[in-house]
Amino acid sequence: MKTLGLCRFSYAGEGGFKVGHDDFAGLERFLYDPARMEERFRLFEAITLPGVARQTDPDFTFLIVTGTGFQPHYLARLQALTAQIPQCVIRQYPPGPHRRVMSKAIRAWRGANDTPCLQFRLDDDDAMAVTFVEKFKQTAYDLAPIRARHPSVAVDFNQGYVYTAGAEGVKLWPYHYPYSAIALGMIVGAGSDDTIMNHGHQNLWKTMPTMTFTGEDMMMRGHNDFNDSRLKGKKNVFDYKAMTDEQAAHIHDTFGIDDARVRAIFSAP
């Protein structure tokens, strides 16, 4: 089944950030601030991309959307990071209403809607388990009788970790969260132009049937200096712990994240 993961990489659009800005120029100054961009690139390389590259089912597209105002040296760096991952496709879109532009990007990738498709989203500082695509597809097949009666159905894997990452490596806090944007997918039926970006992820259960799985680590949520929700004032505090050797092995096997590699990336000048 045709499968797409959407990743917004510092796309400057209307309504894409909870933190307010006086004008579009102010938003771009915030997004492209060198300190912020350095953190995003390091997290993307160390945390997000390993799981994308190591999916047990490699038959999917990871669509990375950024803006036409994305500075050329940042675009070149993004292209270099993703060059060896065939699932990664970079597209640039001009400024516009955030959700509308992201939905447009998904529909352009999908093309004709004569067959069902699977859609998920992943922020550039989060991680999905290396089995996510495989298990998402299996669930879609298992839900065939329900899919036949509904234009869209959501699949939610709600267990994992909140994490921080830096020169000291990865620190974790176990995490259960329903309808997080991570490890959450949507099955869109044939004939429907619906997209996962037409819905707030926390409200998917209000608009369609959902299937929730727990008991298995499937997501890692980033908690870092430039989280949009943190900047707005939601200062969630987690009691992060450095990983034991056993946990480090589990994170490597589950998400493809190598703690030594994380330390090296964040220790670089």
Secondary structure, DSSP 8 states (H G I E B T S, - for coil): -EEEEEEE-S---BTS-SS--SSHHHHHHHHT-HHHHHHHHHHIIIIIHHHHHT-SS---EEEEEEETTS-HHHHHHHHHHHTT-TTEEEEEE-S-BHHHHHHHHHHHHH---SS-EEEEE--TT-EE-TTHHHHHHHHHHHTHHHHTT-SEEEEEE-EEEEEEEETTEEEEEEEE-TT-STTEEEEE-TT----GGGS-GGGGGGTS-EEEE-SS--EEEE--TT-HHHHHT-------EE--HHHHHHHHHHH---HHHHHHHHH--
